[in-house]
Amino acid sequence: MLRLLLIVSAAALIPTLALANPSKETEENDFLDLVDGEGHVLVQGQGVADVNSKARAQGLQFPALGYWSPEGHCFVQPAPGDCNGVFKR
C-alpha cells in the first residue's frame, strides 16, 4: 500500500517539477542540476526569445526545463546579455 502511495505521489509531482516558469529564471543550483540531466541540452542566446528560437531550430522539446543567466538578463526586453535555457531532446 505504501509503495502504491509513493508511486502515485511521484507521478503527480514529477510533471510540475519539469515545467519552467515562463517569466522567471530558475535558481542557479537548480539550473545546474538540470544541465547535468540525461538527455538535456543547454542552449545559449541573447534573452529568452533568442534561446527559444535556437532551441526550436534544433528540434528540442518545449517548454524549456528552465532558464538562467548570471545577471538576470533572460526576461529583460531588449535582452542586455546572455541567457541559458535547458531543453529535452
C-alpha positions as CSV (number, residue, x, y, z in Angstrom):
1,M,0.0,0.0,0.0
2,L,2.8,2.4,0.9
3,R,4.6,1.6,-2.4
4,L,1.4,2.4,-4.4
5,L,1.1,5.7,-2.5
6,L,4.7,6.6,-3.3
7,I,4.2,5.8,-7.0
8,V,1.0,7.9,-7.2
9,S,2.6,10.8,-5.4
10,A,5.7,10.8,-7.6
11,A,3.6,10.6,-10.7
12,A,1.6,13.6,-9.6
13,L,4.7,15.7,-8.7
14,I,7.2,15.0,-11.5
15,P,5.3,16.9,-14.2
16,T,5.1,20.0,-12.1
17,L,8.9,19.9,-11.4
18,A,9.7,19.7,-15.1
19,L,7.9,22.8,-16.2
20,A,9.7,26.1,-16.2
21,N,8.1,29.3,-15.1
22,P,8.0,31.2,-18.5
23,S,8.6,34.5,-16.8
24,K,11.1,33.8,-14.1
25,E,14.6,32.4,-14.0
26,T,15.5,29.2,-12.3
27,E,17.7,29.3,-9.2
28,E,21.4,28.8,-10.2
29,N,21.9,25.4,-8.4
30,D,18.6,24.0,-9.6
31,F,19.5,25.1,-13.2
32,L,22.9,23.4,-12.9
33,D,21.2,20.2,-11.8
34,L,19.0,20.5,-15.0
35,V,22.1,21.0,-17.2
36,D,23.5,17.7,-15.9
37,G,20.4,15.7,-16.6
38,E,20.4,12.9,-19.1
39,G,19.0,13.9,-22.4
40,H,19.1,17.6,-21.6
41,V,20.5,20.2,-23.9
42,L,21.9,23.6,-22.9
43,V,21.1,26.5,-25.3
44,Q,22.6,29.9,-25.0
45,G,21.4,33.2,-26.6
46,Q,20.6,36.9,-26.1
47,G,17.5,36.7,-23.9
48,V,14.8,34.1,-23.7
49,A,13.4,34.7,-27.2
50,D,16.7,34.0,-28.8
51,V,17.3,30.9,-26.7
52,N,13.8,29.6,-27.6
53,S,14.4,30.3,-31.3
54,K,17.7,28.4,-31.2
55,A,16.1,25.5,-29.4
56,R,13.2,25.3,-32.0
57,A,15.8,25.3,-34.8
58,Q,17.5,22.3,-33.1
59,G,14.1,20.5,-32.7
60,L,14.2,20.4,-28.9
61,Q,11.1,19.8,-26.8
62,F,9.1,22.6,-25.3
63,P,8.5,24.0,-22.8
64,A,12.1,24.6,-21.5
65,L,13.0,22.9,-18.3
66,G,14.5,26.2,-17.0
67,Y,16.2,29.5,-17.9
68,W,19.1,31.2,-16.1
69,S,21.6,34.0,-16.5
70,P,24.3,35.3,-14.1
71,E,23.0,38.8,-14.5
72,G,19.2,38.1,-14.7
73,H,19.0,39.0,-18.4
74,C,16.7,36.3,-19.7
75,F,13.4,38.1,-19.4
76,V,14.6,41.7,-19.8
77,Q,13.4,43.3,-23.1
78,P,15.5,44.0,-25.1
79,A,17.9,41.4,-23.7
80,P,21.1,43.1,-22.5
81,G,23.1,39.9,-22.2
82,D,23.4,36.1,-22.4
83,C,20.7,33.7,-21.2
84,N,20.8,30.0,-20.9
85,G,18.0,27.5,-21.3
86,V,17.8,23.8,-20.8
87,F,15.6,21.6,-23.0
88,K,14.9,17.9,-23.6
89,R,16.0,16.3,-26.8
